[in-house]
Amino acid sequence: MFLNREEITVHPLYRDPVHDFGFFHYNPNAIQFLDYEEIPLAPEAACVGLEIKVVGNDSGEKVSILAGTIARLDRDAPQYTKDGYNDFNTFYLQAASGTKGGSSGSPVIDWQGRAVALNAGGKTTTASAFFLPLERVVRALQFFQKGGESYTSKWEVVSIPRGTLQATFLHKGFDEIRRLGLQSETEQMARHASAQGETGMLVVDSVVPGGPAHNHLEPGDVLVRVNREVITQFLRLETLLDDSVEQNIELEIERGGTPLSVQLVVQDLHSITPAHFLEVSGAVIHPLSYQQARNFRFQCGLVYVSEPGYMLSRAAVPRHAIIKKLAGEEISKLEDLISVLSKLSQGSRVPLEYISYTDRHRRKFVLVTVDRHEWYAPPQIYTRDDSSGLWTVKPAFQLEFMLPSGVNVEATHMEHIHEDNHQGLTDGATSMETSSEHASAVLHSQNETGTGSKIKRVEEYMSSDGFVADCSLNTTVEVMLEDTIAKENVLLRNGQGAAAVANASIAERVIEPTLVMFEVHVPPSCMLDGVHLQHFSGTGVIIYHSHSMGLVAVDKNTVAVSASDVMLSFAAYPIEIPGEVVFLHPVHNFALVAYDSSVLGPVGVSAVQAAELLPDPALRRGDSVYLVGLNRSLQATSRKSVVTNPCATLNIGSADCPRYRATNMEVVELDTDFGSAFSGVLTDEHGRVRAIWASFSTQLKVGSNTSEDHHFVRGIPVYAVSQILHNIISGGNGPHLLINGVKRPMPLIRILEVELYRTLLSKARSFGLSDDWIQALIKKDPVRRQVLRVKGCLAGSKAENLLEQGDMVLAVNKEPVTCFRDIENVCHALDIGESGGELNMTIFRQGRELDLVVGTDVRDGNGTTRVINWCGCIVQDPHPAVRALGFLPEEGHGVYVARWCRGSPVHRYGLYALQWIVEVNGKPTPDLDAFVNVTKELEHGEFVRVRTIHLNSKPRVLTLKQDLHYWPTWELRFDPETAIWHRQTIKALDCQNL
């Protein structure tokens, strides 16, 4: 809050459960130059024709005064939202003062300087403003003033009695009430007993199920008396209810002209106002409040999903859902839900039943998966503390230590075991993950990946019967088991439709058992590397399959980052199991995802097959290929096509928010395909995979200031996939990664971190390239007739200060190069030889030939494996898409702001994404470790000076106030020893481990 142009911290003291007002308290000693006067409150002064002024401010910098005249005293309460908080059972004042957003709560003063109301809302189209009368505000203030006499050093909890019947009344004119059946004698009595000028009476508008008035009052009932007193105004009715909490009152009503008398117990309004909520996997769940019970016509106290977060969103549970059953147990209150959650282990998959207010008469059934990775803090209970104005947090239940599903304890101690000796796991993924930021309207996923619409998953339980506990590639299965599998396979094929199989091509029949449908979800808490969506889906192909492990290749527009949850649905066998991202190629548009074959069971292991890769010979123009993929029903779809361009060069520009884009790649183009929403593989007539038909993402400008994501599909030759697969199976040269309980050395990729583009030799001649070189390049590659030029070097690469933009790459190690694969081959040869990782390059620069020794860089396939959340901003090492822009701050470039959270300190003070944090309070932060050490010394509530440098190299200094209570500093890091993302709290208020 700004007071006297100084920012101070305020804490909520009281918010009225019904009316649109509340109280905050602050420490006057926190203000250095305090000069203020209290505004006298005069609610009785409000009258029609009173000239008023609305005094507001704009972010504490400028005072605005708007004048007007009160036109009405009996304006119905404005409806602020369709499904949120609404004021009711009160009259508002109305004036044409033209107030705007941001001035809510401003005092409405008369000519004597007295406050007669509070500014509550307005309509900008009509310049109408609505003011809340002060009678209930003054009453609440008087309770605080009485209680304040005993205050010593801090505020104490003050009870302000508030009563309710859980019924909503409307004030309607006598003319309408007569049509409802009001007797003329009752009307005369009401007019005589009320204040002069009374124009109507109170009528029941709605009754909340399960409340005190349920089954006693009905919509259309006309309220006549309460405790034998004639009531025609909201204020008097509310006063009687507030003074009669937990007591009986007598209501006299008329229903269709028939007098009735009912006895009701006034309920404590605070008892049905939630004072606590559960936070689990980003979801906010609490007892259904009175306000929402009125809107949805549900009973108060039901388990209500205010925000689905990540876990529930994956299961397509929407906002405003009411949870009725979880894991087969009835859920009637929040404690029931907490009790069931406490019994579930990480990765467990359980059914959930819920209802929605939009379809209240039918229950919906989904499968919910408890997070296997530690994307979020453990389930926590937040409780409102009225004495401090804060929400205190504590664990919802005690978590027992357990190994994540799918980890073989003995195997973790093994450095490397040959594939023939890998053992399957019996309980790997039977309880992992479920179906789905966003396969539903809640997730807001528009499925803008290259695979089109969301795929409906097979939501069936996975039986543990028939698992292969100990199988290897050389193990001979018993004859009885083989016979059983063969028979079941025949039945399975018959069930899939013999006619469909008969009509399919040979390529389709061969490749269908190798296809897999992907469902990928990225947790909102760790959207790394500029990933632009939270939900992706697409088709992948199995490139390796044994009894202990399977590997699937898929494009990086489906599996964009390693910090994600992947579900696999097989075309050959009706099952859905989780996958783990094990390799993201740093250049090419493909990723490898591993799955545990043992959970498929004997039948599934036999039905699922690996595709045969045919990297050579390369495709040529005019070759016939079969495009095969999966539709929404997990059925294979294929067509015969002709290669029109086997070596098309991609030219994808950088997105507004840098993310992976395919560079230095040649792709395959076809004459006909199934559109940009279809992905799969390209095969020859025998079903051998020649290329992956992959989805690519780019951004197109729409107008001058906006951009839209666009997706297209092209073929990726499988030579790079084949190389990576060989390195994984034979044992890579990189760090170990736990895959299905076995540690395996993963490959490292040596690359020249330079973005290249092609130039036709005809153009190169115009730039001065000699005829000798042109003839040499044509002899090397008579088809392409091109030369590679440097578009830019990745910042921080070994080539950054050696190669310049526009350089023509003529030869490497005295051998002419004409395509990207030539560069890749010589880089790969460096790992085999002993050349020290340097290339002898011949380049053409500004009319001169130069020989340069250029270093190469070695990258792994892990992607980003560490992220830190500080004050609501997500920071990480700059990913390759950022470095491809060619700039890294000299002061330090290891703390890149990738995302920010709404409502956080960085949101309030403007520390947004796409910039580096280079200093905190004058201390350099060149990398994440230095950043952690600096921020650990900062205290709660401390103002921090932050120096940043934007992607456009513009420096900036700002200050923000650290809030460790609601925004603790935490770290998320991938552990290759356990293949789990672990979350660790770096610093929180009172050092509590949230």
Stockholm file with secondary structure:
# STOCKHOLM 1.0

chainA/1-994         MFLNREEITVHPLYRDPVHDFGFFHYNPNAIQFLDYEEIPLAPEAACVGLEIKVVGNDSGEKVSILAGTIARLDRDAPQYTKDGYNDFNTFYLQAASGTKGGSSGSPVIDWQGRAVALNAGGKTTTASAFFLPLERVVRALQFFQKGGESYTSKWEVVSIPRGTLQATFLHKGFDEIRRLGLQSETEQMARHASAQGETGMLVVDSVVPGGPAHNHLEPGDVLVRVNREVITQFLRLETLLDDSVEQNIELEIERGGTPLSVQLVVQDLHSITPAHFLEVSGAVIHPLSYQQARNFRFQCGLVYVSEPGYMLSRAAVPRHAIIKKLAGEEISKLEDLISVLSKLSQGSRVPLEYISYTDRHRRKFVLVTVDRHEWYAPPQIYTRDDSSGLWTVKPAFQLEFMLPSGVNVEATHMEHIHEDNHQGLTDGATSMETSSEHASAVLHSQNETGTGSKIKRVEEYMSSDGFVADCSLNTTVEVMLEDTIAKENVLLRNGQGAAAVANASIAERVIEPTLVMFEVHVPPSCMLDGVHLQHFSGTGVIIYHSHSMGLVAVDKNTVAVSASDVMLSFAAYPIEIPGEVVFLHPVHNFALVAYDSSVLGPVGVSAVQAAELLPDPALRRGDSVYLVGLNRSLQATSRKSVVTNPCATLNIGSADCPRYRATNMEVVELDTDFGSAFSGVLTDEHGRVRAIWASFSTQLKVGSNTSEDHHFVRGIPVYAVSQILHNIISGGNGPHLLINGVKRPMPLIRILEVELYRTLLSKARSFGLSDDWIQALIKKDPVRRQVLRVKGCLAGSKAENLLEQGDMVLAVNKEPVTCFRDIENVCHALDIGESGGELNMTIFRQGRELDLVVGTDVRDGNGTTRVINWCGCIVQDPHPAVRALGFLPEEGHGVYVARWCRGSPVHRYGLYALQWIVEVNGKPTPDLDAFVNVTKELEHGEFVRVRTIHLNSKPRVLTLKQDLHYWPTWELRFDPETAIWHRQTIKALDCQNL
#=GR chainA/1-994 SS CEETTEECCCEEEEECSSSSCEEEECCGGGCSSCCCCCCCBCGGGCCTTCEEEEEEEETTTEEEEEEEEEEEEEEECCCCCSSSCCCCSSEEEEECCCCCTTCTTCEEECTTSCEEEEEEEEETTTTEEEEEESHHHHHHHHHHHHHHTTCSSSCCCCCCCCEECSEEEEEEEHHHHHHTTCCHHHHHHHHHHSCTTCCEEEEEEEECTTSTTTTTCCTTCEEEEETTEECCSHHHHHHHHHTTTTSEEEEEEEETTEEEEEEEECEEGGGGSCCEEEEETTEEEEECCHHHHHHHTCCTTCEEEEECTTHHHHTTCCTTCEEEEETTEECCSHHHHHHHHTTCCTTCEEEEEEEETTEEEEEEEEEEECCSSCSSCCCEEEEEETTTTEEEEEESSCCCCCCCTTCCTTGGGCSCCCGGGCCCCSSSSTTCCCCCCCCSTTTTCCCCSTTCSCCCCCCCCCCCTTCCSSCCTTCCCCHHHHHHHHHHHHHHHHHHCHHHHHHSCHHHHHHGGGEEEEEEECCGGGCCTTCCCSEEEEEEEEEEECSSCEEEEECTTTSCCSSSEEEEEESSSSCEEEEEEEEECSSSSCEEEEECGGGGHHHHHHHCCCCCBCCCSCCCTTCEEEEEEECTTSCEEEEEEEEEEEEEECCCCCCSSCCCCCCSCEEEEESCCSCTTCCEEEECTTCCEEEEEEEEEEEEEETTTEEEEEEEEEEEETHHHHHHHHHHHHCCSSCEEEETTEEEECCCEEECCEEEEEEEHHHHHHTTCCHHHHHHHHHHCTTTCEEEEEEEECTTSTTTTTCCTTCEEEEETTEECCSHHHHHHHHHHHHHSCSCSEEEEEEEETTEEEEEEEECEEECSCCCCEEEEETTEEEECCCHHHHTTTCCCTTCCSCEEEEECTTSHHHHHTCCSSEEEEEETTEECCSHHHHHHHHTTCCTTCEEEEEEEETTSCEEEEEEECCTTTSCEEEEEEETTTTEEEEEEEECGGGCCC
#=GC SS_cons         CEETTEECCCEEEEECSSSSCEEEECCGGGCSSCCCCCCCBCGGGCCTTCEEEEEEEETTTEEEEEEEEEEEEEEECCCCCSSSCCCCSSEEEEECCCCCTTCTTCEEECTTSCEEEEEEEEETTTTEEEEEESHHHHHHHHHHHHHHTTCSSSCCCCCCCCEECSEEEEEEEHHHHHHTTCCHHHHHHHHHHSCTTCCEEEEEEEECTTSTTTTTCCTTCEEEEETTEECCSHHHHHHHHHTTTTSEEEEEEEETTEEEEEEEECEEGGGGSCCEEEEETTEEEEECCHHHHHHHTCCTTCEEEEECTTHHHHTTCCTTCEEEEETTEECCSHHHHHHHHTTCCTTCEEEEEEEETTEEEEEEEEEEECCSSCSSCCCEEEEEETTTTEEEEEESSCCCCCCCTTCCTTGGGCSCCCGGGCCCCSSSSTTCCCCCCCCSTTTTCCCCSTTCSCCCCCCCCCCCTTCCSSCCTTCCCCHHHHHHHHHHHHHHHHHHCHHHHHHSCHHHHHHGGGEEEEEEECCGGGCCTTCCCSEEEEEEEEEEECSSCEEEEECTTTSCCSSSEEEEEESSSSCEEEEEEEEECSSSSCEEEEECGGGGHHHHHHHCCCCCBCCCSCCCTTCEEEEEEECTTSCEEEEEEEEEEEEEECCCCCCSSCCCCCCSCEEEEESCCSCTTCCEEEECTTCCEEEEEEEEEEEEEETTTEEEEEEEEEEEETHHHHHHHHHHHHCCSSCEEEETTEEEECCCEEECCEEEEEEEHHHHHHTTCCHHHHHHHHHHCTTTCEEEEEEEECTTSTTTTTCCTTCEEEEETTEECCSHHHHHHHHHHHHHSCSCSEEEEEEEETTEEEEEEEECEEECSCCCCEEEEETTEEEECCCHHHHTTTCCCTTCCSCEEEEECTTSHHHHHTCCSSEEEEEETTEECCSHHHHHHHHTTCCTTCEEEEEEEETTSCEEEEEEECCTTTSCEEEEEEETTTTEEEEEEEECGGGCCC
//
